[in-house]
Amino acid sequence: MNHTLTLNSPILVLLNKEGLMIFKIVTFISIFCLLSLSILQIGFLTKEFYLIKNYERRLTELSKENKILEIDFSKMNSLANIENYLLNEKFVKINGIKYIQIMESSIATKPH
């Protein structure tokens, strides 16, 4: 008695001529789709890389401009510039402070 085990695998079914042709067509379509997707992904990655480089360049420019503005701001707010501003706006420099003397008897107080 001969015991044999047979398997019906999809690969064995493809061995005939029509099955082999279908396998080739499916393989070609799959390879074409995968190549198309990878080309699209490379295009998207290139676009994103270009945008990141532009943003980094713009960030560097803005950082430099910010430093210049900080320096200009500190120059404008220095004491020498404030004194010049006050003189140009016709403020008068005071020589001394005189306080008004108020007698205690003239102050209105609350009765106890």
Phi and psi in radians as a Rosetta constraint file:
Dihedral C 1 N 2 CA 2 C 2 CIRCULARHARMONIC -1.830 0.35
Dihedral N 2 CA 2 C 2 N 3 CIRCULARHARMONIC 2.066 0.35
Dihedral C 2 N 3 CA 3 C 3 CIRCULARHARMONIC -1.797 0.35
Dihedral N 3 CA 3 C 3 N 4 CIRCULARHARMONIC 2.022 0.35
Dihedral C 3 N 4 CA 4 C 4 CIRCULARHARMONIC -2.144 0.35
Dihedral N 4 CA 4 C 4 N 5 CIRCULARHARMONIC 2.553 0.35
Dihedral C 4 N 5 CA 5 C 5 CIRCULARHARMONIC -1.942 0.35
Dihedral N 5 CA 5 C 5 N 6 CIRCULARHARMONIC 2.189 0.35
Dihedral C 5 N 6 CA 6 C 6 CIRCULARHARMONIC -1.982 0.35
Dihedral N 6 CA 6 C 6 N 7 CIRCULARHARMONIC 2.426 0.35
Dihedral C 6 N 7 CA 7 C 7 CIRCULARHARMONIC -1.994 0.35
Dihedral N 7 CA 7 C 7 N 8 CIRCULARHARMONIC 2.343 0.35
Dihedral C 7 N 8 CA 8 C 8 CIRCULARHARMONIC -1.732 0.35
Dihedral N 8 CA 8 C 8 N 9 CIRCULARHARMONIC 1.407 0.35
Dihedral C 8 N 9 CA 9 C 9 CIRCULARHARMONIC -1.596 0.35
Dihedral N 9 CA 9 C 9 N 10 CIRCULARHARMONIC 2.703 0.35
Dihedral C 9 N 10 CA 10 C 10 CIRCULARHARMONIC -1.101 0.35
Dihedral N 10 CA 10 C 10 N 11 CIRCULARHARMONIC -0.490 0.35
Dihedral C 10 N 11 CA 11 C 11 CIRCULARHARMONIC -1.200 0.35
Dihedral N 11 CA 11 C 11 N 12 CIRCULARHARMONIC -0.668 0.35
Dihedral C 11 N 12 CA 12 C 12 CIRCULARHARMONIC -1.192 0.35
Dihedral N 12 CA 12 C 12 N 13 CIRCULARHARMONIC -0.552 0.35
Dihedral C 12 N 13 CA 13 C 13 CIRCULARHARMONIC -1.206 0.35
Dihedral N 13 CA 13 C 13 N 14 CIRCULARHARMONIC -0.545 0.35
Dihedral C 13 N 14 CA 14 C 14 CIRCULARHARMONIC -1.300 0.35
Dihedral N 14 CA 14 C 14 N 15 CIRCULARHARMONIC -0.107 0.35
Dihedral C 14 N 15 CA 15 C 15 CIRCULARHARMONIC -1.221 0.35
Dihedral N 15 CA 15 C 15 N 16 CIRCULARHARMONIC -0.380 0.35
Dihedral C 15 N 16 CA 16 C 16 CIRCULARHARMONIC -1.328 0.35
Dihedral N 16 CA 16 C 16 N 17 CIRCULARHARMONIC 2.953 0.35
Dihedral C 16 N 17 CA 17 C 17 CIRCULARHARMONIC -1.136 0.35
Dihedral N 17 CA 17 C 17 N 18 CIRCULARHARMONIC -0.799 0.35
Dihedral C 17 N 18 CA 18 C 18 CIRCULARHARMONIC -1.178 0.35
Dihedral N 18 CA 18 C 18 N 19 CIRCULARHARMONIC -0.699 0.35
Dihedral C 18 N 19 CA 19 C 19 CIRCULARHARMONIC -1.121 0.35
Dihedral N 19 CA 19 C 19 N 20 CIRCULARHARMONIC -0.679 0.35
Dihedral C 19 N 20 CA 20 C 20 CIRCULARHARMONIC -1.156 0.35
Dihedral N 20 CA 20 C 20 N 21 CIRCULARHARMONIC -0.671 0.35
Dihedral C 20 N 21 CA 21 C 21 CIRCULARHARMONIC -1.155 0.35
Dihedral N 21 CA 21 C 21 N 22 CIRCULARHARMONIC -0.754 0.35
Dihedral C 21 N 22 CA 22 C 22 CIRCULARHARMONIC -1.092 0.35
Dihedral N 22 CA 22 C 22 N 23 CIRCULARHARMONIC -0.732 0.35
Dihedral C 22 N 23 CA 23 C 23 CIRCULARHARMONIC -1.061 0.35
Dihedral N 23 CA 23 C 23 N 24 CIRCULARHARMONIC -0.753 0.35
Dihedral C 23 N 24 CA 24 C 24 CIRCULARHARMONIC -1.121 0.35
Dihedral N 24 CA 24 C 24 N 25 CIRCULARHARMONIC -0.734 0.35
Dihedral C 24 N 25 CA 25 C 25 CIRCULARHARMONIC -1.130 0.35
Dihedral N 25 CA 25 C 25 N 26 CIRCULARHARMONIC -0.801 0.35
Dihedral C 25 N 26 CA 26 C 26 CIRCULARHARMONIC -1.102 0.35
Dihedral N 26 CA 26 C 26 N 27 CIRCULARHARMONIC -0.711 0.35
Dihedral C 26 N 27 CA 27 C 27 CIRCULARHARMONIC -1.123 0.35
Dihedral N 27 CA 27 C 27 N 28 CIRCULARHARMONIC -0.764 0.35
Dihedral C 27 N 28 CA 28 C 28 CIRCULARHARMONIC -1.099 0.35
Dihedral N 28 CA 28 C 28 N 29 CIRCULARHARMONIC -0.782 0.35
Dihedral C 28 N 29 CA 29 C 29 CIRCULARHARMONIC -1.105 0.35
Dihedral N 29 CA 29 C 29 N 30 CIRCULARHARMONIC -0.719 0.35
Dihedral C 29 N 30 CA 30 C 30 CIRCULARHARMONIC -1.111 0.35
Dihedral N 30 CA 30 C 30 N 31 CIRCULARHARMONIC -0.797 0.35
Dihedral C 30 N 31 CA 31 C 31 CIRCULARHARMONIC -1.104 0.35
Dihedral N 31 CA 31 C 31 N 32 CIRCULARHARMONIC -0.728 0.35
Dihedral C 31 N 32 CA 32 C 32 CIRCULARHARMONIC -1.088 0.35
Dihedral N 32 CA 32 C 32 N 33 CIRCULARHARMONIC -0.771 0.35
Dihedral C 32 N 33 CA 33 C 33 CIRCULARHARMONIC -1.115 0.35
Dihedral N 33 CA 33 C 33 N 34 CIRCULARHARMONIC -0.753 0.35
Dihedral C 33 N 34 CA 34 C 34 CIRCULARHARMONIC -1.144 0.35
Dihedral N 34 CA 34 C 34 N 35 CIRCULARHARMONIC -0.711 0.35
Dihedral C 34 N 35 CA 35 C 35 CIRCULARHARMONIC -1.134 0.35
Dihedral N 35 CA 35 C 35 N 36 CIRCULARHARMONIC -0.713 0.35
Dihedral C 35 N 36 CA 36 C 36 CIRCULARHARMONIC -1.096 0.35
Dihedral N 36 CA 36 C 36 N 37 CIRCULARHARMONIC -0.770 0.35
Dihedral C 36 N 37 CA 37 C 37 CIRCULARHARMONIC -1.108 0.35
Dihedral N 37 CA 37 C 37 N 38 CIRCULARHARMONIC -0.702 0.35
Dihedral C 37 N 38 CA 38 C 38 CIRCULARHARMONIC -1.190 0.35
Dihedral N 38 CA 38 C 38 N 39 CIRCULARHARMONIC -0.624 0.35
Dihedral C 38 N 39 CA 39 C 39 CIRCULARHARMONIC -1.144 0.35
Dihedral N 39 CA 39 C 39 N 40 CIRCULARHARMONIC -0.722 0.35
Dihedral C 39 N 40 CA 40 C 40 CIRCULARHARMONIC -1.096 0.35
Dihedral N 40 CA 40 C 40 N 41 CIRCULARHARMONIC -0.743 0.35
Dihedral C 40 N 41 CA 41 C 41 CIRCULARHARMONIC -1.119 0.35
Dihedral N 41 CA 41 C 41 N 42 CIRCULARHARMONIC -0.691 0.35
Dihedral C 41 N 42 CA 42 C 42 CIRCULARHARMONIC -1.109 0.35
Dihedral N 42 CA 42 C 42 N 43 CIRCULARHARMONIC -0.691 0.35
Dihedral C 42 N 43 CA 43 C 43 CIRCULARHARMONIC -1.094 0.35
Dihedral N 43 CA 43 C 43 N 44 CIRCULARHARMONIC -0.789 0.35
Dihedral C 43 N 44 CA 44 C 44 CIRCULARHARMONIC -1.133 0.35
Dihedral N 44 CA 44 C 44 N 45 CIRCULARHARMONIC -0.713 0.35
Dihedral C 44 N 45 CA 45 C 45 CIRCULARHARMONIC -1.136 0.35
Dihedral N 45 CA 45 C 45 N 46 CIRCULARHARMONIC -0.680 0.35
Dihedral C 45 N 46 CA 46 C 46 CIRCULARHARMONIC -1.111 0.35
Dihedral N 46 CA 46 C 46 N 47 CIRCULARHARMONIC -0.745 0.35
Dihedral C 46 N 47 CA 47 C 47 CIRCULARHARMONIC -1.086 0.35
Dihedral N 47 CA 47 C 47 N 48 CIRCULARHARMONIC -0.799 0.35
Dihedral C 47 N 48 CA 48 C 48 CIRCULARHARMONIC -1.121 0.35
Dihedral N 48 CA 48 C 48 N 49 CIRCULARHARMONIC -0.702 0.35
Dihedral C 48 N 49 CA 49 C 49 CIRCULARHARMONIC -1.092 0.35
Dihedral N 49 CA 49 C 49 N 50 CIRCULARHARMONIC -0.741 0.35
Dihedral C 49 N 50 CA 50 C 50 CIRCULARHARMONIC -1.101 0.35
Dihedral N 50 CA 50 C 50 N 51 CIRCULARHARMONIC -0.760 0.35
Dihedral C 50 N 51 CA 51 C 51 CIRCULARHARMONIC -1.117 0.35
Dihedral N 51 CA 51 C 51 N 52 CIRCULARHARMONIC -0.711 0.35
Dihedral C 51 N 52 CA 52 C 52 CIRCULARHARMONIC -1.113 0.35
Dihedral N 52 CA 52 C 52 N 53 CIRCULARHARMONIC -0.747 0.35
Dihedral C 52 N 53 CA 53 C 53 CIRCULARHARMONIC -1.080 0.35
Dihedral N 53 CA 53 C 53 N 54 CIRCULARHARMONIC -0.730 0.35
Dihedral C 53 N 54 CA 54 C 54 CIRCULARHARMONIC -1.116 0.35
Dihedral N 54 CA 54 C 54 N 55 CIRCULARHARMONIC -0.729 0.35
Dihedral C 54 N 55 CA 55 C 55 CIRCULARHARMONIC -1.138 0.35
Dihedral N 55 CA 55 C 55 N 56 CIRCULARHARMONIC -0.683 0.35
Dihedral C 55 N 56 CA 56 C 56 CIRCULARHARMONIC -1.145 0.35
Dihedral N 56 CA 56 C 56 N 57 CIRCULARHARMONIC -0.723 0.35
Dihedral C 56 N 57 CA 57 C 57 CIRCULARHARMONIC -1.110 0.35
Dihedral N 57 CA 57 C 57 N 58 CIRCULARHARMONIC -0.758 0.35
Dihedral C 57 N 58 CA 58 C 58 CIRCULARHARMONIC -1.141 0.35
Dihedral N 58 CA 58 C 58 N 59 CIRCULARHARMONIC -0.688 0.35
Dihedral C 58 N 59 CA 59 C 59 CIRCULARHARMONIC -1.099 0.35
Dihedral N 59 CA 59 C 59 N 60 CIRCULARHARMONIC -0.707 0.35
Dihedral C 59 N 60 CA 60 C 60 CIRCULARHARMONIC -1.114 0.35
Dihedral N 60 CA 60 C 60 N 61 CIRCULARHARMONIC -0.768 0.35
Dihedral C 60 N 61 CA 61 C 61 CIRCULARHARMONIC -1.078 0.35
Dihedral N 61 CA 61 C 61 N 62 CIRCULARHARMONIC -0.770 0.35
Dihedral C 61 N 62 CA 62 C 62 CIRCULARHARMONIC -1.173 0.35
Dihedral N 62 CA 62 C 62 N 63 CIRCULARHARMONIC -0.599 0.35
Dihedral C 62 N 63 CA 63 C 63 CIRCULARHARMONIC -1.145 0.35
Dihedral N 63 CA 63 C 63 N 64 CIRCULARHARMONIC -0.756 0.35
Dihedral C 63 N 64 CA 64 C 64 CIRCULARHARMONIC -1.096 0.35
Dihedral N 64 CA 64 C 64 N 65 CIRCULARHARMONIC -0.768 0.35
Dihedral C 64 N 65 CA 65 C 65 CIRCULARHARMONIC -1.111 0.35
Dihedral N 65 CA 65 C 65 N 66 CIRCULARHARMONIC -0.663 0.35
Dihedral C 65 N 66 CA 66 C 66 CIRCULARHARMONIC -1.120 0.35
Dihedral N 66 CA 66 C 66 N 67 CIRCULARHARMONIC -0.720 0.35
Dihedral C 66 N 67 CA 67 C 67 CIRCULARHARMONIC -1.107 0.35
Dihedral N 67 CA 67 C 67 N 68 CIRCULARHARMONIC -0.726 0.35
Dihedral C 67 N 68 CA 68 C 68 CIRCULARHARMONIC -1.096 0.35
Dihedral N 68 CA 68 C 68 N 69 CIRCULARHARMONIC -0.753 0.35
Dihedral C 68 N 69 CA 69 C 69 CIRCULARHARMONIC -1.143 0.35
Dihedral N 69 CA 69 C 69 N 70 CIRCULARHARMONIC -0.650 0.35
Dihedral C 69 N 70 CA 70 C 70 CIRCULARHARMONIC -1.106 0.35
Dihedral N 70 CA 70 C 70 N 71 CIRCULARHARMONIC -0.734 0.35
Dihedral C 70 N 71 CA 71 C 71 CIRCULARHARMONIC -1.128 0.35
Dihedral N 71 CA 71 C 71 N 72 CIRCULARHARMONIC -0.784 0.35
Dihedral C 71 N 72 CA 72 C 72 CIRCULARHARMONIC -1.082 0.35
Dihedral N 72 CA 72 C 72 N 73 CIRCULARHARMONIC -0.704 0.35
Dihedral C 72 N 73 CA 73 C 73 CIRCULARHARMONIC -1.119 0.35
Dihedral N 73 CA 73 C 73 N 74 CIRCULARHARMONIC -0.754 0.35
Dihedral C 73 N 74 CA 74 C 74 CIRCULARHARMONIC -1.171 0.35
Dihedral N 74 CA 74 C 74 N 75 CIRCULARHARMONIC -0.600 0.35
Dihedral C 74 N 75 CA 75 C 75 CIRCULARHARMONIC -1.155 0.35
Dihedral N 75 CA 75 C 75 N 76 CIRCULARHARMONIC -0.729 0.35
Dihedral C 75 N 76 CA 76 C 76 CIRCULARHARMONIC -1.187 0.35
Dihedral N 76 CA 76 C 76 N 77 CIRCULARHARMONIC -0.498 0.35
Dihedral C 76 N 77 CA 77 C 77 CIRCULARHARMONIC -1.708 0.35
Dihedral N 77 CA 77 C 77 N 78 CIRCULARHARMONIC 0.235 0.35
Dihedral C 77 N 78 CA 78 C 78 CIRCULARHARMONIC -1.271 0.35
Dihedral N 78 CA 78 C 78 N 79 CIRCULARHARMONIC 2.773 0.35
Dihedral C 78 N 79 CA 79 C 79 CIRCULARHARMONIC -1.099 0.35
Dihedral N 79 CA 79 C 79 N 80 CIRCULARHARMONIC -0.626 0.35
Dihedral C 79 N 80 CA 80 C 80 CIRCULARHARMONIC -1.092 0.35
Dihedral N 80 CA 80 C 80 N 81 CIRCULARHARMONIC -0.743 0.35
Dihedral C 80 N 81 CA 81 C 81 CIRCULARHARMONIC -1.220 0.35
Dihedral N 81 CA 81 C 81 N 82 CIRCULARHARMONIC -0.605 0.35
Dihedral C 81 N 82 CA 82 C 82 CIRCULARHARMONIC -1.166 0.35
Dihedral N 82 CA 82 C 82 N 83 CIRCULARHARMONIC -0.710 0.35
Dihedral C 82 N 83 CA 83 C 83 CIRCULARHARMONIC -1.098 0.35
Dihedral N 83 CA 83 C 83 N 84 CIRCULARHARMONIC -0.758 0.35
Dihedral C 83 N 84 CA 84 C 84 CIRCULARHARMONIC -1.076 0.35
Dihedral N 84 CA 84 C 84 N 85 CIRCULARHARMONIC -0.707 0.35
Dihedral C 84 N 85 CA 85 C 85 CIRCULARHARMONIC -1.074 0.35
Dihedral N 85 CA 85 C 85 N 86 CIRCULARHARMONIC -0.793 0.35
Dihedral C 85 N 86 CA 86 C 86 CIRCULARHARMONIC -1.118 0.35
Dihedral N 86 CA 86 C 86 N 87 CIRCULARHARMONIC -0.667 0.35
Dihedral C 86 N 87 CA 87 C 87 CIRCULARHARMONIC -1.193 0.35
Dihedral N 87 CA 87 C 87 N 88 CIRCULARHARMONIC -0.679 0.35
Dihedral C 87 N 88 CA 88 C 88 CIRCULARHARMONIC -1.222 0.35
Dihedral N 88 CA 88 C 88 N 89 CIRCULARHARMONIC -0.488 0.35
Dihedral C 88 N 89 CA 89 C 89 CIRCULARHARMONIC -1.533 0.35
Dihedral N 89 CA 89 C 89 N 90 CIRCULARHARMONIC 0.190 0.35
Dihedral C 89 N 90 CA 90 C 90 CIRCULARHARMONIC 1.152 0.35
Dihedral N 90 CA 90 C 90 N 91 CIRCULARHARMONIC 0.591 0.35
Dihedral C 90 N 91 CA 91 C 91 CIRCULARHARMONIC -1.375 0.35
Dihedral N 91 CA 91 C 91 N 92 CIRCULARHARMONIC 2.619 0.35
Dihedral C 91 N 92 CA 92 C 92 CIRCULARHARMONIC -1.852 0.35
Dihedral N 92 CA 92 C 92 N 93 CIRCULARHARMONIC 2.361 0.35
Dihedral C 92 N 93 CA 93 C 93 CIRCULARHARMONIC -1.369 0.35
Dihedral N 93 CA 93 C 93 N 94 CIRCULARHARMONIC 2.312 0.35
Dihedral C 93 N 94 CA 94 C 94 CIRCULARHARMONIC -1.513 0.35
Dihedral N 94 CA 94 C 94 N 95 CIRCULARHARMONIC 2.612 0.35
Dihedral C 94 N 95 CA 95 C 95 CIRCULARHARMONIC -1.712 0.35
Dihedral N 95 CA 95 C 95 N 96 CIRCULARHARMONIC -0.559 0.35
Dihedral C 95 N 96 CA 96 C 96 CIRCULARHARMONIC -2.830 0.35
Dihedral N 96 CA 96 C 96 N 97 CIRCULARHARMONIC 2.921 0.35
Dihedral C 96 N 97 CA 97 C 97 CIRCULARHARMONIC -1.960 0.35
Dihedral N 97 CA 97 C 97 N 98 CIRCULARHARMONIC 2.274 0.35
Dihedral C 97 N 98 CA 98 C 98 CIRCULARHARMONIC -2.023 0.35
Dihedral N 98 CA 98 C 98 N 99 CIRCULARHARMONIC 2.238 0.35
Dihedral C 98 N 99 CA 99 C 99 CIRCULARHARMONIC -1.736 0.35
Dihedral N 99 CA 99 C 99 N 100 CIRCULARHARMONIC 2.591 0.35
Dihedral C 99 N 100 CA 100 C 100 CIRCULARHARMONIC -1.486 0.35
Dihedral N 100 CA 100 C 100 N 101 CIRCULARHARMONIC 2.254 0.35
Dihedral C 100 N 101 CA 101 C 101 CIRCULARHARMONIC -1.552 0.35
Dihedral N 101 CA 101 C 101 N 102 CIRCULARHARMONIC 2.165 0.35
Dihedral C 101 N 102 CA 102 C 102 CIRCULARHARMONIC -1.992 0.35
Dihedral N 102 CA 102 C 102 N 103 CIRCULARHARMONIC 2.235 0.35
Dihedral C 102 N 103 CA 103 C 103 CIRCULARHARMONIC -1.287 0.35
Dihedral N 103 CA 103 C 103 N 104 CIRCULARHARMONIC 2.519 0.35
Dihedral C 103 N 104 CA 104 C 104 CIRCULARHARMONIC -1.146 0.35
Dihedral N 104 CA 104 C 104 N 105 CIRCULARHARMONIC -0.534 0.35
Dihedral C 104 N 105 CA 105 C 105 CIRCULARHARMONIC -1.248 0.35
Dihedral N 105 CA 105 C 105 N 106 CIRCULARHARMONIC -0.371 0.35
Dihedral C 105 N 106 CA 106 C 106 CIRCULARHARMONIC -1.571 0.35
Dihedral N 106 CA 106 C 106 N 107 CIRCULARHARMONIC -0.028 0.35
Dihedral C 106 N 107 CA 107 C 107 CIRCULARHARMONIC -1.538 0.35
Dihedral N 107 CA 107 C 107 N 108 CIRCULARHARMONIC 2.306 0.35
Dihedral C 107 N 108 CA 108 C 108 CIRCULARHARMONIC -1.276 0.35
Dihedral N 108 CA 108 C 108 N 109 CIRCULARHARMONIC 2.246 0.35
Dihedral C 108 N 109 CA 109 C 109 CIRCULARHARMONIC -2.138 0.35
Dihedral N 109 CA 109 C 109 N 110 CIRCULARHARMONIC 2.826 0.35
Dihedral C 109 N 110 CA 110 C 110 CIRCULARHARMONIC -1.568 0.35
Dihedral N 110 CA 110 C 110 N 111 CIRCULARHARMONIC 2.301 0.35
Dihedral C 110 N 111 CA 111 C 111 CIRCULARHARMONIC -1.168 0.35
Dihedral N 111 CA 111 C 111 N 112 CIRCULARHARMONIC 2.523 0.35
